[in-house]
């Protein structure tokens, strides 16, 4: 890669061509990244020309350049939002001090940990989704999958840039490790549990991009408040791309629901067996998938009480969602927050210092945001005149992390026995039979303008193109 035009090969606004040390580090890392992409990226898709959006700058005109490109040739760029003059740390014990342009020595280990954990989720989701192209319900959806994949790859580049630029040898070693872990690998798994789950079908993909990428939104928003300015500026730009991933999930589920409701009205039945016999996903199965992905995702926010969360906040490393819009001292002196526990077989609320409950604060913000989309899905069902409503389960349901991890709770928030949970598990969470049925629907449809039977077409195409546009050229 020596002598390459960095502005052309790696679009960036970080003066990459002038930083020889960083150039050398990325010259070493980039071939390994391409090898990882070819090995673990979208299966069997290396030679397709895909209609992709490429970021070439951070201004509104520059970050959405569309054109057909082979994914291994995609220009993964490095972008930071413009630097804000005289920016100050907005919270914690450093509140009011100048934001850091270099890593403060005393916070080095924690900052590296935050960046590595965020960075690890990006290639993990590509690995989880790598076989989905073989069962795409349309060319439009296949293109959206590939767009999500390349942007997750670019988000990995964003974190790797910070590691290489600011953390020396440790950063280079961590950047290599990000390419060595594998989602679901027994010996070298990804760091966070949800990113070792399988994404075996498109219903799971839509749920993942709605719920789990929404976790990404909230984590990135919290990091966008960071007193470490390069991290804040990097994550602010990542959020512009994350919005598309959540759109893919929300609109995908809406289209599944629309198609199911059309069939239910045509056959004049709400019997799940009769609905399934028509080759669409019954609403009860949708609810079980929702329960699973919601509960797995809210575990990503961590334990309800966390000394690490308090340290990250006090140190000015990671704020709250929309920190600057909150009307308090931004140091949380004497502030408390309600978390859930279990006492005598019932869920009970208790007050804890807010500094220790910041994971729970972020989780609750996330839950409110997630329920908004569930309500929009319900409007599709309501419009079809069908008396069924999807619901987000209680936040204590199916938890594996924190105080609630050892407790069996129903989706409506009742503490139940192990036996009762086991008795109802197939009604609450996707069973092997559910997953097998959904898998049976997953036939590949790639003729422009054609869609699988189980999903409705979108209202409009990508970038004002028609729905039957040739989004992918199969060479």
C-alpha positions as CSV (number, residue, x, y, z in Angstrom):
1,X,0.0,0.0,0.0
2,X,3.0,2.3,0.0
3,X,2.6,5.4,-2.1
4,X,-1.2,5.1,-2.2
5,X,-3.4,8.2,-2.4
6,X,-4.9,8.1,1.1
7,X,-7.7,10.6,0.2
8,X,-8.8,8.3,-2.6
9,X,-8.3,4.8,-0.9
10,X,-9.2,5.8,2.6
11,X,-11.4,9.0,2.5
12,X,-10.6,10.9,5.7
13,X,-10.6,14.3,7.4
14,X,-7.8,13.5,9.8
15,X,-4.8,14.5,7.6
16,X,-3.9,10.8,7.2
17,X,-1.4,11.6,4.3
18,X,0.6,13.8,6.7
19,X,0.9,11.3,9.6
20,X,3.6,8.9,8.6
21,X,3.4,6.8,11.9
22,X,-0.3,6.4,11.5
23,X,0.1,5.5,7.8
24,X,2.5,2.7,8.6
25,X,0.2,1.3,11.3
26,X,-2.8,1.3,9.0
27,X,-0.7,-0.1,6.1
28,X,0.0,-3.1,8.3
29,X,-3.6,-3.4,9.5
30,X,-5.5,-2.8,6.2
31,X,-4.5,-6.0,4.5
32,X,-5.5,-8.0,7.6
33,X,-8.8,-6.2,7.6
34,X,-9.4,-7.1,3.9
35,X,-8.5,-10.8,4.7
36,X,-11.0,-10.7,7.6
37,X,-13.7,-9.2,5.3
38,X,-13.1,-11.9,2.6
39,X,-13.2,-14.6,5.3
40,X,-16.0,-13.4,7.5
41,X,-17.8,-10.7,5.5
42,X,-21.0,-11.4,3.5
43,X,-20.9,-14.9,2.1
44,X,-20.4,-15.3,-1.6
45,X,-20.7,-11.6,-2.4
46,X,-17.2,-10.5,-3.2
47,X,-17.8,-10.0,-6.9
48,X,-21.2,-8.2,-6.8
49,X,-21.5,-4.6,-7.8
50,X,-23.7,-3.2,-5.1
51,X,-25.5,0.2,-5.0
52,X,-23.9,1.6,-1.9
53,X,-23.7,4.8,0.0
54,X,-20.1,5.9,0.7
55,X,-19.0,8.6,3.1
56,X,-16.4,10.9,1.6
57,X,-16.8,13.8,4.0
58,X,-18.8,14.8,7.0
59,X,-20.9,17.6,5.4
60,X,-24.5,16.6,4.4
61,X,-23.6,16.5,0.7
62,X,-20.4,14.5,1.1
63,X,-21.4,11.6,3.3
64,X,-24.0,10.1,1.0
65,X,-22.4,9.4,-2.3
66,X,-24.2,6.6,-4.1
67,X,-22.9,4.2,-6.8
68,X,-22.3,0.6,-7.7
69,X,-19.1,-0.8,-6.1
70,X,-17.7,-4.2,-5.2
71,X,-17.7,-4.5,-1.4
72,X,-14.0,-5.3,-1.0
73,X,-13.3,-2.1,-2.9
74,X,-15.6,0.0,-0.7
75,X,-13.7,3.0,0.6
76,X,-13.9,2.6,4.4
77,X,-13.1,6.1,5.6
78,X,-12.1,7.8,8.8
79,X,-14.2,10.8,9.7
80,X,-14.5,13.0,12.8
81,X,-17.1,15.7,13.2
82,X,-15.6,19.2,12.9
83,X,-13.7,20.3,16.0
84,X,-15.7,22.6,18.2
85,X,-13.5,25.5,19.4
86,X,-13.1,25.8,23.1
87,X,-15.2,22.6,23.8
88,X,-15.3,21.8,27.5
89,X,-15.8,18.5,29.4
90,X,-19.5,18.6,30.2
91,X,-19.8,16.4,33.2
92,X,-18.0,14.6,36.1
93,X,-15.2,15.8,38.2
94,X,-13.5,17.5,35.2
95,X,-16.6,19.5,34.2
96,X,-15.7,22.8,32.8
97,X,-12.1,21.9,31.9
98,X,-10.9,22.0,28.3
99,X,-11.9,18.8,26.4
100,X,-8.8,16.5,25.9
101,X,-7.2,16.2,22.5
102,X,-4.8,13.6,23.8
103,X,-5.5,10.7,26.1
104,X,-5.1,11.7,29.8
105,X,-2.6,9.2,31.3
106,X,-4.8,8.4,34.3
107,X,-7.7,7.5,32.1
108,X,-5.8,5.6,29.4
109,X,-6.8,2.0,30.4
110,X,-10.5,2.9,30.8
111,X,-10.6,4.8,27.5
112,X,-8.9,2.0,25.7
113,X,-11.4,-0.5,27.2
114,X,-14.4,1.6,26.1
115,X,-13.1,2.0,22.5
116,X,-12.2,-1.7,22.2
117,X,-15.6,-2.8,23.5
118,X,-17.4,-0.5,21.1
119,X,-15.1,-1.5,18.2
120,X,-15.6,-5.2,18.9
121,X,-19.4,-5.0,18.2
122,X,-18.8,-3.8,14.7
123,X,-17.1,-6.8,13.1
124,X,-19.2,-9.1,15.3
125,X,-22.5,-8.0,13.7
126,X,-21.0,-8.5,10.2
127,X,-20.0,-12.1,11.3
128,X,-23.4,-12.7,12.7
129,X,-25.1,-11.7,9.4
130,X,-22.7,-13.2,6.9
131,X,-25.0,-15.9,5.6
132,X,-28.1,-13.8,5.3
133,X,-27.4,-12.8,1.7
134,X,-28.1,-16.4,0.6
135,X,-31.8,-16.1,1.8
136,X,-32.6,-12.4,0.9
137,X,-36.3,-11.7,0.4
138,X,-35.5,-9.1,-2.4
139,X,-32.7,-7.2,-4.1
140,X,-33.8,-4.1,-2.2
141,X,-33.3,-6.0,1.1
142,X,-30.0,-7.6,0.0
143,X,-28.7,-4.1,-0.8
144,X,-29.7,-2.8,2.6
145,X,-28.0,-5.8,4.3
146,X,-24.8,-5.0,2.4
147,X,-25.0,-1.3,3.3
148,X,-25.3,-2.2,7.0
149,X,-22.4,-4.5,6.7
150,X,-20.0,-2.0,5.0
151,X,-21.0,0.7,7.5
152,X,-20.3,-1.6,10.4
153,X,-16.9,-2.2,8.8
154,X,-16.4,1.6,8.6
155,X,-17.3,1.9,12.3
156,X,-14.6,-0.6,13.0
157,X,-12.1,1.6,11.1
158,X,-13.3,4.5,13.2
159,X,-12.4,2.8,16.4
160,X,-9.2,1.3,15.0
161,X,-8.1,4.8,14.0
162,X,-8.4,6.0,17.6
163,X,-6.5,2.9,18.9
164,X,-3.7,3.4,16.4
165,X,-3.5,7.2,16.7
166,X,-3.7,7.5,20.5
167,X,-2.6,4.2,22.2
168,X,0.7,3.2,20.7
169,X,1.7,-0.4,20.8
170,X,-1.2,-1.3,23.0
171,X,-3.6,0.2,20.5
172,X,-2.0,-1.7,17.6
173,X,-2.3,-5.0,19.5
174,X,-5.9,-4.3,20.4
175,X,-6.7,-3.4,16.7
176,X,-5.2,-6.8,15.6
177,X,-7.3,-8.6,18.3
178,X,-10.4,-7.0,16.9
179,X,-9.8,-9.0,13.7
180,X,-9.0,-12.3,15.6
181,X,-12.1,-12.7,17.8
182,X,-15.1,-14.4,16.1
183,X,-18.8,-14.1,16.9
184,X,-19.9,-17.3,18.7
185,X,-16.4,-18.8,18.8
186,X,-16.0,-21.0,21.9
187,X,-12.3,-20.2,22.3
188,X,-12.2,-16.6,21.2
189,X,-15.7,-15.1,21.2
190,X,-16.7,-11.4,20.9
191,X,-16.7,-9.4,24.1
192,X,-20.5,-8.9,24.6
193,X,-23.0,-11.7,24.8
194,X,-25.6,-10.5,22.3
195,X,-22.8,-10.4,19.7
196,X,-22.2,-14.1,20.0
197,X,-25.9,-15.0,19.3
198,X,-26.8,-16.3,15.8
199,X,-28.7,-14.1,13.3
200,X,-30.0,-17.1,11.3
201,X,-32.9,-15.5,9.4
202,X,-34.2,-12.2,8.2
203,X,-36.8,-11.8,10.9
204,X,-33.9,-12.0,13.4
205,X,-31.9,-9.5,11.3
206,X,-34.7,-6.9,11.3
207,X,-35.2,-7.4,15.0
208,X,-31.4,-7.1,15.5
209,X,-31.1,-3.9,13.5
210,X,-34.1,-2.4,15.3
211,X,-33.2,-3.3,18.8
212,X,-29.5,-4.1,18.9
213,X,-28.4,-1.3,16.6
214,X,-30.6,1.0,18.8
215,X,-28.3,0.0,21.7
216,X,-25.5,1.2,19.4
217,X,-27.3,4.5,19.0
218,X,-27.5,5.0,22.8
219,X,-23.9,3.9,23.5
220,X,-22.6,6.1,20.8
221,X,-24.7,9.1,22.1
222,X,-23.2,8.5,25.5
223,X,-19.7,8.4,24.0
224,X,-20.4,11.5,21.9
225,X,-20.5,13.4,25.2
226,X,-17.0,12.2,26.1
227,X,-14.4,14.7,27.4
228,X,-11.9,12.9,25.1
229,X,-12.7,15.0,22.0
230,X,-11.5,12.6,19.2
231,X,-13.9,9.9,20.6
232,X,-16.8,12.4,20.8
233,X,-16.2,13.6,17.3
234,X,-15.8,10.1,15.9
235,X,-19.0,8.8,17.4
236,X,-21.1,11.8,16.4
237,X,-20.4,11.0,12.8
238,X,-21.0,7.2,13.3
239,X,-24.5,8.2,14.5
240,X,-25.4,9.5,11.0
241,X,-24.9,6.0,9.7
242,X,-26.5,4.1,12.6
243,X,-29.8,5.8,11.8
244,X,-30.0,3.8,8.6
245,X,-29.5,0.5,10.4
246,X,-32.4,1.2,12.7
247,X,-34.6,2.2,9.7
248,X,-33.8,-1.1,8.0
249,X,-35.0,-2.9,11.2
250,X,-38.1,-0.8,11.8
251,X,-39.3,-0.7,8.2
252,X,-38.5,-4.4,7.8
253,X,-40.7,-5.5,10.7
254,X,-43.4,-3.1,9.5
255,X,-43.4,-4.8,6.1
256,X,-43.5,-8.3,7.6
257,X,-46.5,-7.2,9.7
258,X,-48.2,-5.5,6.7
259,X,-47.9,-8.7,4.7
260,X,-49.2,-10.9,7.5
261,X,-52.2,-8.6,8.1
262,X,-53.0,-8.7,4.4
263,X,-53.1,-12.5,4.5
264,X,-55.1,-12.6,7.8
265,X,-57.7,-10.4,6.3
266,X,-57.8,-12.4,3.0
267,X,-58.3,-15.7,4.8
268,X,-60.4,-14.2,7.5
269,X,-58.6,-16.0,10.3
270,X,-56.2,-15.2,13.1
271,X,-55.4,-18.8,13.8
272,X,-51.5,-19.0,13.8
273,X,-51.5,-22.4,12.1
274,X,-53.7,-21.2,9.2
275,X,-51.6,-18.0,8.9
276,X,-48.4,-20.0,8.7
277,X,-50.0,-22.3,6.1
278,X,-50.2,-19.2,3.9
279,X,-46.4,-18.8,4.1
280,X,-46.3,-15.7,6.3
281,X,-45.1,-15.1,9.9
282,X,-47.9,-15.2,12.4
283,X,-48.1,-12.3,14.8
284,X,-47.6,-14.5,17.9
285,X,-44.2,-15.6,16.5
286,X,-43.3,-12.0,15.9
287,X,-44.1,-11.3,19.5
288,X,-41.7,-14.1,20.7
289,X,-38.9,-12.8,18.4
290,X,-39.5,-9.3,19.8
291,X,-39.3,-10.7,23.4
292,X,-36.0,-12.4,22.7
293,X,-34.2,-9.5,20.9
294,X,-35.5,-6.9,23.3
295,X,-34.3,-8.8,26.4
296,X,-31.0,-9.8,25.0
297,X,-30.3,-6.2,23.9
298,X,-31.2,-4.5,27.2
299,X,-28.6,-6.8,28.9
300,X,-26.0,-5.0,26.7
301,X,-26.3,-2.0,29.0
302,X,-24.7,-4.0,31.8
303,X,-25.4,-4.5,35.5
304,X,-28.0,-2.1,37.0
305,X,-25.5,-1.1,39.6
306,X,-22.0,-0.5,38.3
307,X,-18.9,1.0,39.8
308,X,-17.3,1.1,36.3
309,X,-20.2,3.2,35.0
310,X,-19.6,5.6,38.0
311,X,-15.9,5.8,37.2
312,X,-16.5,6.4,33.5
313,X,-18.9,9.3,34.3
314,X,-16.9,10.8,37.1
315,X,-13.8,10.7,34.8
316,X,-15.6,12.5,32.0
317,X,-15.2,9.5,29.6
318,X,-18.8,8.5,29.0
319,X,-21.9,10.7,29.6
320,X,-25.6,10.1,29.7
321,X,-27.8,10.1,26.6
322,X,-28.3,13.8,25.7
323,X,-26.2,14.9,28.7
324,X,-26.1,18.5,27.7
325,X,-29.9,18.8,27.6
326,X,-30.3,17.6,31.2
327,X,-31.1,20.1,33.9
328,X,-28.9,19.1,36.8
329,X,-25.4,19.7,38.1
330,X,-23.9,17.1,35.6
331,X,-21.9,15.7,38.6
332,X,-24.9,13.9,40.3
333,X,-24.0,14.9,43.8
334,X,-26.7,13.5,46.1
335,X,-28.8,12.3,43.2
336,X,-30.6,8.9,43.4
337,X,-32.2,6.6,40.9
338,X,-34.7,3.7,41.1
339,X,-33.5,0.1,40.2
340,X,-35.4,-3.2,40.5
341,X,-34.6,-6.0,42.8
342,X,-36.5,-9.0,44.2
343,X,-37.8,-9.4,47.7
344,X,-40.0,-12.3,49.0
345,X,-40.8,-13.4,45.4
346,X,-41.8,-10.0,44.1
347,X,-40.1,-7.2,42.1
348,X,-39.4,-4.3,44.3
349,X,-38.0,-0.8,43.6
350,X,-35.1,0.6,45.6
351,X,-33.2,3.9,45.5
352,X,-29.4,3.8,44.8
353,X,-26.9,6.6,44.1
354,X,-27.4,7.7,40.5
355,X,-23.7,7.5,39.8
356,X,-23.8,3.8,40.4
357,X,-27.1,3.4,38.4
358,X,-26.0,5.0,35.1
359,X,-26.3,1.8,33.1
360,X,-29.9,1.6,34.3
361,X,-30.5,5.3,33.4
362,X,-29.2,4.6,29.8
363,X,-31.3,1.3,29.7
364,X,-34.5,3.2,30.6
365,X,-33.8,5.9,28.0
366,X,-33.4,3.1,25.5
367,X,-36.5,1.3,26.5
368,X,-38.6,4.4,26.1
369,X,-37.2,4.9,22.6
370,X,-37.7,1.3,21.6
371,X,-41.3,1.3,22.7
372,X,-41.9,4.1,20.2
373,X,-41.2,1.8,17.3
374,X,-43.3,-1.0,18.8
375,X,-46.2,1.5,18.9
376,X,-45.6,2.3,15.2
377,X,-45.8,-1.4,14.3
378,X,-49.1,-1.6,16.2
379,X,-50.5,1.2,14.0
380,X,-49.9,-1.1,11.0
381,X,-51.9,-3.8,12.7
382,X,-54.6,-1.4,13.9
383,X,-54.9,0.0,10.4
384,X,-55.6,-3.5,9.1
385,X,-58.4,-3.8,11.7
386,X,-56.9,-6.7,13.5
387,X,-57.3,-6.8,17.3
388,X,-53.7,-7.8,18.3
389,X,-51.0,-5.6,19.8
390,X,-47.3,-6.3,20.1
391,X,-45.7,-5.3,23.4
392,X,-42.2,-4.9,24.7
393,X,-41.8,-7.3,27.6
394,X,-41.1,-6.2,31.1
395,X,-37.4,-5.2,31.6
396,X,-36.9,-7.9,34.1
397,X,-37.9,-10.6,31.6
398,X,-35.2,-13.1,30.4
399,X,-32.3,-11.2,31.9
400,X,-28.9,-12.7,32.1
401,X,-26.9,-9.8,33.6
402,X,-27.3,-7.8,36.9
403,X,-29.5,-8.2,39.9
404,X,-32.3,-9.7,37.8
405,X,-30.2,-12.4,36.1
406,X,-31.1,-15.2,38.5
407,X,-34.9,-14.4,38.6
408,X,-37.6,-15.9,36.4
409,X,-40.0,-13.2,35.3
410,X,-42.9,-13.4,32.9
411,X,-43.2,-10.9,30.0
412,X,-45.9,-9.0,32.0
413,X,-43.5,-8.6,35.0
414,X,-44.6,-11.3,37.4
415,X,-41.9,-13.3,39.3
416,X,-42.6,-17.0,38.5
417,X,-41.2,-20.3,39.5
418,X,-38.7,-22.2,37.3
419,X,-41.4,-24.7,36.6
420,X,-43.9,-22.0,35.4
421,X,-41.3,-20.3,33.3
422,X,-40.4,-23.7,31.6
423,X,-44.1,-24.4,31.1
424,X,-44.7,-21.1,29.2
425,X,-41.3,-20.7,27.6
426,X,-42.5,-21.7,24.2
427,X,-45.2,-19.1,24.4
428,X,-42.8,-16.4,25.5
429,X,-39.6,-17.0,23.5
430,X,-38.9,-18.4,20.0
431,X,-38.8,-22.2,20.1
432,X,-36.8,-24.4,17.8
433,X,-40.0,-25.1,15.9
434,X,-40.6,-21.3,15.5
435,X,-37.1,-20.8,14.2
436,X,-37.4,-23.8,11.8
437,X,-40.7,-22.4,10.5
438,X,-39.2,-19.0,9.9
439,X,-36.2,-20.7,8.3
440,X,-38.5,-22.5,5.9
441,X,-39.8,-19.2,4.5
442,X,-36.3,-18.0,3.7
443,X,-36.0,-18.6,0.0
444,X,-33.7,-16.2,-2.1
445,X,-35.5,-13.7,-4.2
446,X,-33.2,-11.4,-6.3
447,X,-35.1,-10.5,-9.4
448,X,-35.5,-6.7,-9.4
449,X,-38.9,-5.6,-8.1
450,X,-39.8,-9.1,-6.8
451,X,-40.4,-9.9,-3.1
452,X,-40.7,-13.0,-1.0
453,X,-44.2,-14.0,-0.1
454,X,-43.8,-13.2,3.6
455,X,-42.8,-9.5,3.3
456,X,-44.5,-6.5,1.6
457,X,-42.5,-4.2,-0.7
458,X,-41.2,-0.9,0.7
459,X,-43.1,2.3,0.0
460,X,-40.1,3.7,-1.9
461,X,-36.7,2.7,-3.1
462,X,-33.2,3.7,-2.0
463,X,-32.0,7.2,-2.8
464,X,-35.2,8.0,-4.8
465,X,-34.6,5.1,-7.1
466,X,-37.6,2.9,-8.1
467,X,-38.3,-0.2,-6.0
468,X,-37.4,-2.4,-9.0
469,X,-34.1,-0.7,-9.5
470,X,-31.1,-3.0,-10.2
471,X,-29.5,-2.5,-6.8
472,X,-27.1,-5.4,-7.3
473,X,-25.4,-6.5,-10.5
474,X,-24.5,-10.1,-10.2
475,X,-21.4,-10.7,-12.2
